[in-house]
Amino acid sequence: MAKTTICILDDEAIVGNRLKPELEDEGYEVETFTDSMTALKRVDETCFDIFITDLKMEGIDGMAFLERVKDRCPKSEVIVITGYATMETARESLTKGAYDFIAKPFRIEEIKTAVAKAKKRRENPS
C-alpha cells in the first residue's frame, strides 16, 4: 500500500525541520516548503493526502493556499497551524474546508494526532 503523503508549508523552516523526521518515523512520506509559490507549483503536479499549512506568510497566505488546495485536491485533508489563532481565523479555515486548526506553539503529539485522524477520515469518508 502506498504511503500517505504530507505537504508541510510554513515560512519558518524550523517547523518543517521538526515535523518532517517525526512524521517520517510514523511512516508518512513528507515534503516541506517555506515558500507558498513553490508549494503551489508542487500542488499542480500532485495532490498530497494531507497538507499542513501556516496561515501568515509572504505572498500567498495560508487561507489562499487552503482554497487552492481544496479546489485542486478536494479529497485532500488540510490542517492549519498558526501563531495568530483567533476564533475568526479558526472559523474561516474550517468553513473553507480545513480539517483541523492548531495554534502555535504546538506539541508534536498534537500534529501526529491530527494527521492520524485526517488520514483515517480520508480513508473512510462518511
C-alpha positions in Angstrom: 0.0 0.0 0.0 1.3 3.5 -0.9 2.5 5.7 2.0 0.3 8.6 3.0 1.9 11.8 1.6 2.1 15.0 3.5 3.0 18.5 2.4 4.1 20.9 5.1 4.1 24.6 4.2 5.5 27.1 6.7 7.7 30.1 6.1 9.6 29.2 9.2 12.0 26.3 8.1 12.2 25.1 11.7 8.6 23.9 11.6 9.2 21.6 8.6 12.6 20.6 10.0 10.9 19.5 13.3 7.9 17.8 11.8 9.4 16.0 8.8 11.5 13.4 10.7 8.8 12.9 13.3 6.1 12.2 10.7 8.5 10.1 8.6 9.1 7.9 11.7 5.3 7.4 11.7 5.6 6.0 8.2 4.5 9.1 6.2 6.1 10.5 3.1 6.8 14.2 3.8 7.8 17.1 1.7 8.4 20.6 3.2 8.1 24.0 1.7 8.9 27.5 3.1 7.6 29.4 0.1 3.9 29.2 -0.9 4.5 29.7 -4.7 6.9 26.7 -4.8 4.4 24.6 -2.8 1.5 25.6 -5.2 3.6 24.5 -8.2 4.0 21.2 -6.5 0.2 21.0 -5.9 -0.3 21.5 -9.6 1.8 18.3 -10.1 0.4 16.1 -7.3 -2.3 16.1 -4.7 -0.8 15.2 -1.3 -3.1 13.2 1.0 -2.6 15.7 3.8 -1.5 19.3 3.8 -0.2 21.2 6.9 -0.1 24.9 6.3 0.7 28.0 8.3 -1.6 31.0 7.8 0.6 34.1 7.9 3.2 34.0 5.1 4.6 36.3 2.4 2.9 36.3 -1.0 0.1 33.7 -1.0 -1.1 33.3 2.6 -2.3 30.1 4.2 -6.0 30.9 3.6 -5.5 31.4 -0.1 -3.3 28.2 -0.2 -6.1 26.3 1.6 -8.6 27.5 -1.0 -6.3 26.5 -3.9 -5.6 23.1 -2.4 -9.3 22.3 -1.8 -10.2 23.5 -5.3 -7.4 21.4 -6.9 -7.4 18.4 -4.5 -10.9 18.1 -2.9 -10.1 14.8 -1.3 -7.0 16.1 0.5 -7.3 17.0 4.2 -5.8 20.3 5.3 -4.5 21.1 8.8 -4.0 24.8 9.5 -1.3 25.8 12.1 -0.9 29.4 13.1 0.6 31.7 15.7 -2.3 34.0 15.1 -5.1 31.8 16.3 -8.4 33.6 16.7 -12.0 32.4 16.6 -12.4 34.2 13.3 -9.4 32.5 11.6 -10.4 29.1 13.0 -14.0 29.5 11.8 -12.8 30.8 8.4 -10.3 28.0 7.9 -12.9 25.3 8.8 -15.5 27.0 6.6 -13.1 26.9 3.7 -12.5 23.2 4.2 -9.7 22.8 6.7 -9.9 19.5 8.6 -8.3 20.9 11.8 -6.9 24.1 13.2 -3.9 24.1 15.6 -2.5 27.1 17.4 1.3 27.6 17.7 3.2 26.8 19.7 2.0 23.2 19.4 3.3 19.9 20.7 4.5 17.4 18.1 1.9 14.9 19.5 -0.9 17.3 18.6 0.2 17.3 15.0 0.7 13.5 14.9 -2.8 13.0 16.4 -4.4 15.5 13.9 -2.5 13.8 11.0 -3.6 10.3 12.1 -7.3 11.4 12.3 -7.1 13.2 8.9 -5.6 10.0 7.4 -8.4 7.9 8.9 -11.1 10.3 7.6 -9.5 10.4 4.2 -9.5 6.6 4.0 -13.1 6.2 5.4 -15.1 9.3 4.2 -18.6 9.2 5.7 
